[in-house]
Protein backbone atom coordinates (compact mmCIF):
# COMPACT_ATOMS: atom_id res chain seq x y z
CA UNK A 1 0.00 0.00 0.00
CA UNK A 2 1.25 3.27 -0.93
CA UNK A 3 0.42 6.22 1.13
CA UNK A 4 -0.71 9.36 -0.55
CA UNK A 5 0.51 12.58 0.93
CA UNK A 6 -2.15 14.53 2.80
CA UNK A 7 -3.31 17.60 0.98
CA UNK A 8 -3.53 20.73 3.00
CA UNK A 9 -6.69 22.81 2.44
CA UNK A 10 -5.88 25.89 0.43
CA UNK A 11 -6.12 29.10 2.42
CA UNK A 12 -6.89 32.40 0.87
CA UNK A 13 -4.37 35.12 1.44
CA UNK A 14 -5.13 37.67 4.14
CA UNK A 15 -7.02 40.70 2.83
CA UNK A 16 -8.51 38.82 -0.11
CA UNK A 17 -12.20 38.86 -1.06
CA UNK A 18 -14.50 37.63 1.66
CA UNK A 19 -16.84 34.75 0.98
CA UNK A 20 -20.40 35.67 0.00
CA UNK A 21 -21.90 38.04 -2.55
CA UNK A 22 -19.45 40.41 -4.12
CA UNK A 23 -20.27 44.18 -3.90
CA UNK A 24 -21.18 45.84 -7.17
CA UNK A 25 -19.27 48.75 -8.56
CA UNK A 26 -20.64 52.18 -7.58
CA UNK A 27 -22.69 53.95 -10.27
CA UNK A 28 -21.09 56.93 -11.94
CA UNK A 29 -21.50 60.15 -9.91
CA UNK A 30 -24.52 62.30 -10.75
CA UNK A 31 -24.50 65.98 -11.41
CA UNK A 32 -24.13 67.64 -8.03
CA UNK A 33 -26.62 70.44 -7.36
CA UNK A 34 -26.67 72.73 -4.38
CA UNK A 35 -29.51 71.89 -1.98
CA UNK A 36 -32.72 73.78 -2.70
CA UNK A 37 -33.94 76.14 -0.05
CA UNK A 38 -37.55 77.16 0.33
CA UNK A 39 -37.85 80.73 -0.81
CA UNK A 40 -40.51 82.43 1.28
CA UNK A 41 -39.94 85.80 -0.35
CA UNK A 42 -42.07 84.81 -3.36
CA UNK A 43 -45.33 84.84 -1.38
CA UNK A 44 -45.89 87.72 0.96
CA UNK A 45 -49.53 87.90 2.04
CA UNK A 46 -51.04 91.34 2.23
CA UNK A 47 -52.20 92.15 5.72
CA UNK A 48 -55.99 92.28 5.75
CA UNK A 49 -57.57 95.17 7.61
CA UNK A 50 -61.00 94.88 9.17
CA UNK A 51 -63.40 96.86 6.98
CA UNK A 52 -65.59 97.70 9.98
CA UNK A 53 -62.67 99.05 12.02
CA UNK A 54 -61.44 101.06 9.03
CA UNK A 55 -64.88 102.67 8.57
CA UNK A 56 -65.35 102.97 12.35
CA UNK A 57 -68.64 101.04 12.33
CA UNK A 58 -69.82 100.32 15.87
CA UNK A 59 -72.87 98.16 15.09
CA UNK A 60 -73.68 95.83 12.20
CA UNK A 61 -77.31 95.99 11.09
CA UNK A 62 -78.78 92.63 10.07
CA UNK A 63 -81.24 94.39 7.70
CA UNK A 64 -78.38 95.74 5.57
CA UNK A 65 -78.00 92.67 3.32
CA UNK A 66 -75.59 94.42 0.95
CA UNK A 67 -73.10 94.82 3.77
CA UNK A 68 -73.46 91.17 4.88
CA UNK A 69 -73.20 89.65 1.40
CA UNK A 70 -69.35 89.45 1.28
CA UNK A 71 -69.41 87.54 4.57
CA UNK A 72 -71.67 84.74 3.25
CA UNK A 73 -70.30 82.15 0.79
CA UNK A 74 -72.08 80.98 -2.35
CA UNK A 75 -73.08 77.88 -0.33
CA UNK A 76 -74.75 80.05 2.31
CA UNK A 77 -72.05 79.61 4.95
CA UNK A 78 -70.54 82.38 7.04
CA UNK A 79 -67.02 83.05 5.74
CA UNK A 80 -64.13 82.64 8.22
CA UNK A 81 -62.00 85.52 9.48
CA UNK A 82 -58.92 84.42 7.57
CA UNK A 83 -60.87 84.92 4.34
CA UNK A 84 -62.78 88.10 5.14
CA UNK A 85 -60.13 89.90 7.17
CA UNK A 86 -62.57 90.97 9.87
CA UNK A 87 -61.27 91.33 13.41
CA UNK A 88 -62.56 88.93 16.08
CA UNK A 89 -64.99 91.44 17.56
CA UNK A 90 -66.57 92.34 14.23
CA UNK A 91 -66.56 88.71 13.02
CA UNK A 92 -68.74 87.79 16.00
CA UNK A 93 -71.05 90.70 15.20
CA UNK A 94 -71.21 89.62 11.53
CA UNK A 95 -72.07 86.06 12.55
CA UNK A 96 -74.86 87.27 14.82
CA UNK A 97 -76.22 89.61 12.11
CA UNK A 98 -76.19 86.83 9.48
CA UNK A 99 -78.02 84.49 11.85
CA UNK A 100 -80.64 87.16 12.56
CA UNK A 101 -81.04 87.92 8.85
CA UNK A 102 -81.57 84.21 8.18
CA UNK A 103 -84.15 84.01 10.95
CA UNK A 104 -86.28 86.78 9.41
CA UNK A 105 -85.75 85.31 5.89
CA UNK A 106 -83.51 88.06 4.54
CA UNK A 107 -80.69 85.56 3.92
CA UNK A 108 -81.08 81.88 2.97
CA UNK A 109 -80.00 78.99 5.17
CA UNK A 110 -79.36 76.56 2.31
CA UNK A 111 -77.78 76.88 -1.16
CA UNK A 112 -80.99 75.70 -2.90
CA UNK A 113 -82.59 79.06 -2.10
CA UNK A 114 -79.52 80.88 -3.35
CA UNK A 115 -79.85 79.16 -6.74
CA UNK A 116 -83.58 79.99 -6.95
CA UNK A 117 -83.21 83.65 -6.07
CA UNK A 118 -79.93 84.14 -7.92
CA UNK A 119 -77.82 85.35 -5.02
CA UNK A 120 -77.43 85.49 -1.25
CA UNK A 121 -80.07 88.01 -0.20
CA UNK A 122 -80.86 90.97 -2.49
CA UNK A 123 -84.00 89.98 -4.33
CA UNK A 124 -84.89 91.77 -7.54
C-alpha positions in Angstrom: 0.0 0.0 0.0 1.3 3.3 -0.9 0.4 6.2 1.1 -0.7 9.4 -0.5 0.5 12.6 0.9 -2.2 14.5 2.8 -3.3 17.6 1.0 -3.5 20.7 3.0 -6.7 22.8 2.4 -5.9 25.9 0.4 -6.1 29.1 2.4 -6.9 32.4 0.9 -4.4 35.1 1.4 -5.1 37.7 4.1 -7.0 40.7 2.8 -8.5 38.8 -0.1 -12.2 38.9 -1.1 -14.5 37.6 1.7 -16.8 34.7 1.0 -20.4 35.7 0.0 -21.9 38.0 -2.5 -19.4 40.4 -4.1 -20.3 44.2 -3.9 -21.2 45.8 -7.2 -19.3 48.8 -8.6 -20.6 52.2 -7.6 -22.7 53.9 -10.3 -21.1 56.9 -11.9 -21.5 60.2 -9.9 -24.5 62.3 -10.7 -24.5 66.0 -11.4 -24.1 67.6 -8.0 -26.6 70.4 -7.4 -26.7 72.7 -4.4 -29.5 71.9 -2.0 -32.7 73.8 -2.7 -33.9 76.1 -0.1 -37.6 77.2 0.3 -37.8 80.7 -0.8 -40.5 82.4 1.3 -39.9 85.8 -0.3 -42.1 84.8 -3.4 -45.3 84.8 -1.4 -45.9 87.7 1.0 -49.5 87.9 2.0 -51.0 91.3 2.2 -52.2 92.2 5.7 -56.0 92.3 5.8 -57.6 95.2 7.6 -61.0 94.9 9.2 -63.4 96.9 7.0 -65.6 97.7 10.0 -62.7 99.1 12.0 -61.4 101.1 9.0 -64.9 102.7 8.6 -65.3 103.0 12.4 -68.6 101.0 12.3 -69.8 100.3 15.9 -72.9 98.2 15.1 -73.7 95.8 12.2 -77.3 96.0 11.1 -78.8 92.6 10.1 -81.2 94.4 7.7 -78.4 95.7 5.6 -78.0 92.7 3.3 -75.6 94.4 0.9 -73.1 94.8 3.8 -73.5 91.2 4.9 -73.2 89.6 1.4 -69.3 89.4 1.3 -69.4 87.5 4.6 -71.7 84.7 3.3 -70.3 82.2 0.8 -72.1 81.0 -2.3 -73.1 77.9 -0.3 -74.7 80.1 2.3 -72.1 79.6 5.0 -70.5 82.4 7.0 -67.0 83.1 5.7 -64.1 82.6 8.2 -62.0 85.5 9.5 -58.9 84.4 7.6 -60.9 84.9 4.3 -62.8 88.1 5.1 -60.1 89.9 7.2 -62.6 91.0 9.9 -61.3 91.3 13.4 -62.6 88.9 16.1 -65.0 91.4 17.6 -66.6 92.3 14.2 -66.6 88.7 13.0 -68.7 87.8 16.0 -71.0 90.7 15.2 -71.2 89.6 11.5 -72.1 86.1 12.5 -74.9 87.3 14.8 -76.2 89.6 12.1 -76.2 86.8 9.5 -78.0 84.5 11.8 -80.6 87.2 12.6 -81.0 87.9 8.9 -81.6 84.2 8.2 -84.2 84.0 10.9 -86.3 86.8 9.4 -85.7 85.3 5.9 -83.5 88.1 4.5 -80.7 85.6 3.9 -81.1 81.9 3.0 -80.0 79.0 5.2 -79.4 76.6 2.3 -77.8 76.9 -1.2 -81.0 75.7 -2.9 -82.6 79.1 -2.1 -79.5 80.9 -3.3 -79.8 79.2 -6.7 -83.6 80.0 -7.0 -83.2 83.7 -6.1 -79.9 84.1 -7.9 -77.8 85.3 -5.0 -77.4 85.5 -1.2 -80.1 88.0 -0.2 -80.9 91.0 -2.5 -84.0 90.0 -4.3 -84.9 91.8 -7.5 
